[in-house]
Amino acid sequence: MNKFEEEKIGVKRFFKNQNINCENFIFLKKDEPCDVYCENTKQQFQVTWNEHSFQAKIHPIITGKLIEQLRSIKDVLDEFILSPTTKKINIYGKSAEGIILLVISSKNFPLNDGYIQEVRDIILRDNNNFFKEIYLVCPTQNIKIF
């Protein structure tokens, strides 16, 4: 499967999580920074994935009846959202205007939504974000960052 096909799958998951049937939508490859253009909704998407090394590090530890994950909150926020988002913000800068950034994750976000505000604050403090919107796209839900 080529990269464009993988990116389309990520965009389709984004729509599916919003209960939008996109099976008949037309997706086109455009020039960077737009990875996927949806003809039906007239939306441009930049698609990235959160850190695969992080995904590999999530190993539950069973201690009696408790299941713990040996990750700090900072690690989770950084590797789930901040690192891939900051990377794209820095690469594209102002050319990202009007584009929706999708950070695709193979795992659901393990923290409550209260941490999303912390992520927003860090991105606003440390970066000049020009993306129209930023979403973390998990298997069962989209989490809007901006």
N, C-alpha and C positions, 0 to 999 in steps of 0.2 A: 504494500500500500504506500502510495507516495504521500509527501507531506501535505499537499493540498487536500487530499481525501481525509487525512487525519484531522486537519483543521475544520473541514466541513462537519465531521462527526462531532467535534466540540461545539460548533455553532448549533447543530441540530439538538444536542443535549440541552443547551441554553434555552432553546425554544420549547423543548419537551417539558423542562422543569417549570415553564410558565403556562403549561397546558395549551400550547399552540401547536396544532398539527402542521408540520412543515414538510411533509413528505413530497408534496408537489411544488415546493418552492424552488426557484432557480438560484443557484449559488455560482458565482463567477470568481475567478482568480483575477485580482487587480494588482497594480504595482504597490510596492512597499510605501508606506507602512500598513496598507490595507491587505490583509491576507485573504479575506473572504468578503465578497459583496453579496448581499441578499437583494436580488432584483425585486422581490415581492414587497419587502418592507423598506427598501431604499436605505438600508443600514450597512455601514462598513464595520468590519471586525478585525482586530489584531488578536491573534490567538497564541497563547503560551501555556506552558505547563508548569506546575510547581515542582520543586526540586525532587528528582527521582531518588537522589541519595537520601533525602528525608523520608520519602515513602518507604524505602527499604529499611530504615531505622526504627519504624514503628513496630515494636514487638511487645505484646502484652505479657506481663509477668503475673502469674497467678500465685497469690499468697493467701492460702485458705480460701475464703469466699470473695476476696477482693481481687480485682484485676487492675493493675497499675501500668501506666506507660511511663517509662523513664525519660521524660522530655520536660524541659522547663517551658514555662509559658512564653518566654522570650524566643526560645527555639521554634516553638510552634508558630508564633506570629511571623517570625522572620522567614522561615522556610515555607510556610503555607502560603503567605501573601506578600510580605514585604520584599523579599529578595527577587522573585520574578517580576513583581510590579515595578520596583525601582529600576531594575535592569531595562525594562521596556521604556519607562519614562526617560531614562538617561539616553537611550539609543535614539529615540524619535523626537523628543523635545516638542517644539511647536508644530512640527509636521503631523503630529497626532491629533490635531484639532478635528473634531467631528467624528472621531473613530471610537468605537466601544472596545475596550480591552477585556478579554475573557481569560482568566487564569483557570485552567482546567485542572481538576484534582481527581484522582482515583479514589480518594477517601473523603468522607464527610468531615466537616470542620468540627474538631473535638471540643471546642470551647463555646461558651455561651456568647450570644450576640453582643453583650456588653464590651467585649474586646474589639469589636469592629470599630467603635469610636476611637479607641486607642490607636488602631492602625491608621485611621483617617488623619488623626492628629500628627502622627509620625510622618506620614507622606506629605502633608501640608507644610510641616516644619522643615523637612529636609529636601524637598523637591519642588520643581515647578511642573505640576501636572497639567497637561493640555488635553488628555483624553476626555471625551465627552462623558463617558461613564466607565466604571471599572466594576467587574463582577468576579467573584470566586464561584466557579461552576462546579458543584459537587455532584455525586451520583444522583441525589434525590432532591436537591434544592440549589437555587442561585442565591448568593449572598451579595447584596449590593454594597460595594465599598464607597463609591461616589456615584 
